């Protein structure tokens, strides 16, 4: 028998999707960004483009904090300086969206659309690019202990092999044999061959 799911259960399923949570944070950030733009431009009489840049930077910081606490809430390993590093990477990530945002904002302004609606359109246009970049570059999960150990071992092996190659190159350039550098490599000599009674070649050591 099929059971009709409640609206609350459906909303809970949607909230399990990270892109939905990211979109919700972005949706809340739109009126915040627009309000800041209005405050800077109309309230403080700042030039339109400068007011837009200020509003964008402040709303980007607020969005970063909201995404860390809500969208990527399972990443509880962030401590201390990691917050500052992530905030810095979030600003870089947001700057990539500025190109799309600014292009759409300027285009809509040129079409005669009011600056508030043009600002909202630029934010929506850059949403998907920002999500992809943030998901891969800013909100990265913690490395496991096994992964960190594997990387450390690989680094040590690489350094050892590189050191051996450097030493080998110096030895070859100087014409020094392995016996002279203290490497206990046995000297190999090709065995002398003689014609045996059966007509096949055999080692002289076997003949002796």
Beta strands, then each sheet from edge to edge (+ up, - down):
strand 1: 193-195
strand 2: 201-203
sheet 1: 1+ 2-
end
